[in-house]
Amino acid sequence: MRIVSDGTTAEIYGGRFTGKVQLEMLNEAEAEGHPDIARVSFADGAATFWHSHPGGQKLLIISGVGRVGTEAGETELLPGTFVDAPAGERHYHGAAVGHDCSVLAITWGTTDWEDLAP
C-alpha cells in the first residue's frame, strides 16, 4: 500500500494553461496502458488549452465550480460531477469565471496539446 498526502507539485504544468494552475501528480503511470492521476487546482477562470488524450480522460470535480468545453460548447460543473472524455476527444477544462476549482484527473497516454486557449 502507498498513501500520498501531497503529490509532486508544478505551478504551471507544461505551460498549457491560462491563469494560475497548480498540478499535483499523485501517481505517474508505471507502464503504458496505465493512467496518470493528478489533482489540479485552477484559480478563478483558469483553464487548460485545447487538448485531447489518446486513451481518454476522467475528471471528478472535487471542489469549487468548474467548466469543460468541447466543440459542442461549454458546461459548468459542480462538486461531485464526473466527466468522461473519450479517447481523442478535443476539449478543455478548468474553473468557471468567478470561481476556483479542484479536479481529480485520470489520464491515459501523453496529452496532445494545442497552442490554443479557450
C-alpha positions in Angstrom: 0.0 0.0 0.0 1.1 3.5 -0.8 -0.5 6.6 0.8 0.1 10.0 -0.9 -0.9 13.1 1.1 0.7 15.6 -1.2 1.9 14.9 -4.7 4.7 16.4 -6.7 3.7 20.0 -7.5 4.3 22.1 -10.6 2.9 25.6 -10.7 2.3 25.6 -14.4 2.5 22.1 -15.9 3.8 22.3 -19.5 2.8 25.9 -19.9 -0.5 24.9 -21.4 -2.9 26.7 -19.1 -4.4 30.2 -18.8 -4.3 31.8 -15.4 -2.9 30.2 -12.2 -2.9 26.4 -12.1 -1.3 24.0 -9.6 -0.9 20.4 -10.6 -0.1 17.8 -8.0 1.0 14.5 -9.6 -0.4 11.8 -7.3 0.6 8.8 -9.3 2.5 8.6 -12.5 1.7 5.7 -14.8 4.0 2.8 -14.1 3.6 1.4 -17.6 1.9 2.0 -20.9 -1.9 1.4 -20.6 -1.9 2.7 -17.0 -3.2 6.1 -16.1 -1.6 9.2 -14.6 -3.6 10.5 -11.7 -3.3 14.2 -10.6 -5.1 16.8 -8.5 -5.3 20.0 -10.4 -6.3 23.3 -8.8 -7.5 26.1 -11.1 -7.7 29.7 -9.8 -10.6 31.9 -10.9 -11.3 31.3 -14.5 -8.1 29.5 -15.3 -8.3 26.6 -17.8 -6.3 24.2 -19.9 -5.6 24.9 -23.5 -7.5 22.8 -26.0 -6.2 19.2 -26.0 -7.0 15.5 -26.3 -5.8 12.2 -24.9 -5.1 9.1 -26.9 -6.6 6.9 -24.1 -9.2 9.3 -22.8 -9.5 11.2 -19.5 -11.8 11.0 -16.5 -12.4 14.1 -14.3 -14.0 14.4 -10.9 -14.8 17.9 -9.6 -13.6 17.9 -6.0 -14.4 21.5 -5.0 -15.5 24.9 -6.4 -17.2 25.4 -9.8 -15.5 24.1 -12.9 -16.1 24.1 -16.6 -15.5 21.8 -19.5 -15.7 22.7 -23.2 -15.9 20.6 -26.3 -16.6 21.6 -29.9 -20.3 21.5 -29.0 -20.0 24.2 -26.3 -19.1 24.7 -22.6 -20.8 23.2 -19.5 -20.5 24.4 -15.8 -19.5 21.7 -13.3 -20.4 21.4 -9.6 -18.6 19.3 -7.0 -19.2 15.6 -7.4 -19.6 15.9 -11.2 -17.9 13.2 -13.1 -16.7 13.8 -16.7 -15.7 11.0 -19.1 -13.8 12.4 -22.1 -13.3 9.6 -24.6 -10.1 8.9 -26.4 -9.2 11.6 -28.9 -12.0 14.0 -28.0 -10.8 17.6 -28.3 -11.7 19.5 -25.1 -10.5 21.9 -22.3 -11.4 22.2 -18.6 -10.8 24.5 -15.7 -12.5 26.8 -13.2 -15.6 28.8 -14.1 -15.1 32.6 -14.2 -15.5 34.0 -10.7 -14.7 30.6 -9.0 -11.7 28.4 -8.1 -11.9 24.7 -8.8 -10.1 21.5 -7.9 -10.3 18.4 -10.1 -9.1 14.8 -9.8 -7.8 14.0 -13.3 -7.1 10.4 -14.5 -5.4 10.4 -17.9 -4.3 7.7 -20.3 -1.5 8.4 -22.6 0.6 11.5 -23.4 -1.6 14.6 -23.8 -1.9 16.1 -27.3 -1.8 19.8 -26.6 -2.9 22.6 -29.0 -1.5 26.1 -28.8 -5.0 27.5 -28.4 -6.6 28.8 -25.3 -10.4 28.5 -24.9 
